[in-house]
Amino acid sequence: MVIFNTTVVIFHKFITMQVLFIIIMGVYRMIVNHLPTLLAERRLKVADAVRATEVSKTTLHKIYNDQSSRIDFDTIDKLCEYLGVGDLFEYVTEVEAENIKK
């Protein structure tokens, strides 16, 4: 996740998917975390990902539960490689964010 030189306030909101709301300069932006869905589709647990990627249990639980304020590129790389995906996170536009909030 890129952090700008502005104040970033993070709100947690759980809808169908776990979604992170980020307010940057008063404009809603959203980053959708697909880790819970990807693990569920593969019938995997966080513990399986911990063993396979050697990323710490604490780090993966924070990512899984949308409690992480920043994630190292190395961690994202390991998770994407393990899951065989390139879309671990998704940026949703302001219009799409408004539709999800409704």
N, C-alpha and C positions, 0 to 999 in steps of 0.2 A: 504494500500500500504506500502510495506517495504522500508524504506530509508536506504541505505548503507552508510558507512563512506567515501563515495566518493562524488564528486560534481555531482549533478544530474541536468540536464538541461531539461526543459519540453517544448516541442513544440506542438502546437495544429494543428491538420490537420483534415479536415472533408472530408471523402470519402463517401461511402455508409452509413456506421455507423460512429458515432463520435468516433474518435480514438485518443488516447494519445500516442505520441512518447516520449520515454524516452531514452536519451543517457547516458549510464553508461560505463565509461572507453572507449569511442569511439565505442561501439557496440550498434546498434539499438536494442531496446527492445520495445514491445508494450503491453499496457493494453487496452483492448476494453471495453468500458463502455456500458452496455446493458440497463441502466435505461430508456433512451428515447424510445427505442424499446418496452421494457416491459410495460411502461405506455401506449404507443400508442395501443399496442395489446389489452389492457384491457379497452381502451377508458377512461383512467384516465388522470387527469391533475396533475401538481406538487402540486397545492392547495389541491387536494384530499389526496395526500400522506402526506402533512404537517399536515392536520387534523387528519389522522389516526395514524401517527407515533409520533407526537409531536416533530419531528425534525424541527428546525427553517427553515423558508421560505428561508432565505439567504443561508443556508447550502445546502438545496436541489436544489436550483437554480444553485449554483456553481457546484454541482455534475452533474446535468442534462446537463449543458453547458460545461462540461469538464474544469472548471476553478479552480478546487480544487487541491491543491498540496498535501494534505493528508486528510484522512478520518478516523474518530474514529471507532473502531470495534463495538461499541454500535450502531452507526448510520447504519453501514452495516447490523448488526443483525436485527435492526428494519425494514429496507427496505426489506431484504430477507424474513422476517416473513410476512410482509404486502403483498408482491407480491407472496408469496408461491414459492420462487425459491432459489437456492443455487448458481446460476451463474450470479450474478449481474455484475461481472467483469470477464474478461477472459484474461489470459496471452497468447500472440501469439509469437511463436518462431521467430528467426531471419529470417529463410527461408520464413515463412509465411508472415512476415512483408515486406520482399522484394517483394513478389507477390502482396500484397495489395497496395504497393506504386506505382506499374506499372499501 
